[in-house]
């Protein structure tokens, strides 16, 4: 079991920003950005792309709200969010490999750079929640 750790004020700010980002992204999945998010769903996923986008949006909102309001299990949520970012990475690869434009990623160079941002998000989730320290 993860040992809960205290976080610094900078981690708290980082966690708040990440939580707000997740709630905003999840809201986009459910409303104004459903189409662009569908471009990231790989063709091999055995579900309707719109359903995948809606379900992932609900998960993102849930994770974001938990980051913002649940202090007791923040390290566990950080691990879960890092795992979520890893799970959606094939969607970013799909967008790159299929040369699909969405979210202003309209060149292969931009889509390639986006691939390197996913590990940054994973690290942000682990750092801001104290999950890395809690695992030690």
N, C-alpha and C positions, 0 to 999 in steps of 0.2 A: 504494500500500500504506500502511496505517496505521502511523505511527510509535508505538511503545510509549512510554508515559509513566509516570512514577512517580505514585502517588496518596498523598494525605495520610492520616493516621490516621482522620480523620472520614470520608473517602471509603471507606476499608477497612471501617469499621464499617457504613456505609450499604450497601456491596456485600454484606457478610455477612448483614445483615438482609434485603436483597432476595433473596439466594440462598436463605436459609431460607424466606422467604415463597413463592418459586417452587416449591421442593421440596414444601412443605406443600400448596400449591394443586394441584400436579400429582398428589400422592397422593390428594387429594380427588376429582380427575377419575377416578381409577382405582378408587375405593372408595366412601366414605361420602357423597359429594356428586354422584354421577353424574347423578341426576335433576335437581337444580337447575341443573347446568351445561347440561343439554340444553335448558333454557328459553332459553338464550342463542344457540343455533345457529339462524341464520336459515333460514326455510323454503326459500329458493332454493339452499341449498347442496346439491349433487347427490350427497350421501352420507347414509347412515344417521346420525341424530343421535348415537346412542350411539358409533358408530365415530369420529365427529369428536371427541367428548369424550375418548375413550380416547387417540386419537392426539395431541391437544393436551396431554393430561396427560403423555404420554411426553416430548413436546417441552419442557414446562415443567420436568419433573424434570431432563432433560438440561441445559437452560440454567441452572437453579439450581445443580446440582452443578458445572458449569463455572465459574460465577461464584465459587463457594466455593473451588475447588481449582486452577484454571488461571490462573496469574499471567501467563504468557507472552503470551496472546492476549486479555487482558481487554478491551482497547478494541474489538476486533473482536466479542467476545461482547456488549459493551454495545450496539453498533450492531445486532447481530442481535436482541437482546432488545427494543430499541426498535421494530424492524420487526415483531416478533411482537406487541407491544402494539398497534401500528397495525393489524395484520392481524385481530386479534380485536375491534377496535372496532365493526365492523358487528354483531357479536353483542350488544353493549351497546345499540346503536341499535334492534335488533330487539326486545329485551326492553322497551325504553321504548315503542316504537311500538305493540307488541301488548299493552301493559299486563300483562305477565307477572310474577307475583310469584315471586321466588327470592332466597335469601340475605338475607332481611329487607327486601328492596326491594319493599315492598307498596303503595307509593303512587307516582303519577307524579312527585311532587316528589322522592322519594328516588331514583327511577330517573334523573331528569334530573340530579341532583347527581352521581350515579355517572358520567355521561358526562364530566364535567369532571375526574374523577380519572384518566382514562386518559392525558392529556398529562402529568400529574404523574408517573405511572409511567414514561413514556418519558423524561422529564427525569432522573428518579432513575437509570435505567439508564445514560444517557449521562454524567451527572455522576460517579456512583460508580465507574465503570470508567475514567474519564479519556478517554473517547472523544471528547468535544467538543474537548479540548485536543490530542489526537492527530491530529485531522483538519486542524488549522491548519498 
